[in-house]
Structure formats: C-alpha cells, structure tokens
Amino acid sequence: MSATVTNVDGHDVGKLGYEAYASSTGGKTFDGRDMPTWEDLPERIQRAWYAAASAIIMIPTLSLRDRAGP
C-alpha cells in the first residue's frame, strides 16, 4: 500500500485504533505494562498505528477490486 490514511470523516484513525486497543487490554501493553497516552507515543509509533489503520481501511477497496476481475 502506498498511501497512509490519517483521517476519515473527522476521525484520527491511528489514535482511534490505539485507543480501542488500550480499551480492550485495560490500558496494558502485551507484556502487562501501562500504555502511554497517544500524545506520549513517539512519532514513529504513531505512524505505525496510522499504517495499520490504513491497511484495515483499504480491505473493502481491495476486495472490490479483486472481484472486478481484469
């Protein structure tokens, strides 16, 4: 994927994904440590969350393209 999506309909998709993860884990990392707030994450980690969200957002587009055929 070449483009990274950061905002959809006014929602910050990276932050939304990160906060959903935090909510589902009780605010803990995979190894039990407290998760930092979005604002305290290093920029490279925020970019990684944007990349992950972008990949998920593209699933319907990719599915439609695959079904369209050549």
RAJO-V740910 format. One record per residue. N is the residue number from 1. SS is DSSP state (~ for helix, > for strand, _ for the rest). NEAR is the number of other C-alpha atoms within 10 Angstrom. Layout:
BEGIN
n:N ss:SS near:NEAR
n:N ss:SS near:NEAR
END
This chain:
BEGIN
n:1 ss:_ near:7
n:2 ss:_ near:7
n:3 ss:_ near:9
n:4 ss:_ near:17
n:5 ss:_ near:17
n:6 ss:_ near:17
n:7 ss:> near:15
n:8 ss:> near:10
n:9 ss:_ near:6
n:10 ss:_ near:7
n:11 ss:> near:10
n:12 ss:> near:14
n:13 ss:~ near:21
n:14 ss:~ near:23
n:15 ss:~ near:20
n:16 ss:~ near:16
n:17 ss:~ near:15
n:18 ss:~ near:20
n:19 ss:~ near:16
n:20 ss:~ near:13
n:21 ss:~ near:15
n:22 ss:~ near:18
n:23 ss:~ near:11
n:24 ss:~ near:10
n:25 ss:_ near:14
n:26 ss:_ near:12
n:27 ss:_ near:18
n:28 ss:> near:15
n:29 ss:_ near:13
n:30 ss:_ near:9
n:31 ss:_ near:6
n:32 ss:_ near:10
n:33 ss:_ near:9
n:34 ss:> near:13
n:35 ss:_ near:18
n:36 ss:_ near:13
n:37 ss:_ near:12
n:38 ss:~ near:16
n:39 ss:~ near:9
n:40 ss:~ near:9
n:41 ss:_ near:12
n:42 ss:_ near:10
n:43 ss:~ near:11
n:44 ss:~ near:9
n:45 ss:~ near:12
n:46 ss:~ near:17
n:47 ss:~ near:16
n:48 ss:~ near:13
n:49 ss:~ near:20
n:50 ss:~ near:23
n:51 ss:~ near:20
n:52 ss:~ near:17
n:53 ss:~ near:22
n:54 ss:~ near:21
n:55 ss:~ near:16
n:56 ss:~ near:11
n:57 ss:~ near:15
n:58 ss:_ near:14
n:59 ss:~ near:11
n:60 ss:~ near:10
n:61 ss:~ near:10
n:62 ss:~ near:12
n:63 ss:~ near:10
n:64 ss:~ near:10
n:65 ss:~ near:11
n:66 ss:~ near:10
n:67 ss:~ near:8
n:68 ss:~ near:8
n:69 ss:_ near:6
n:70 ss:_ near:5
END
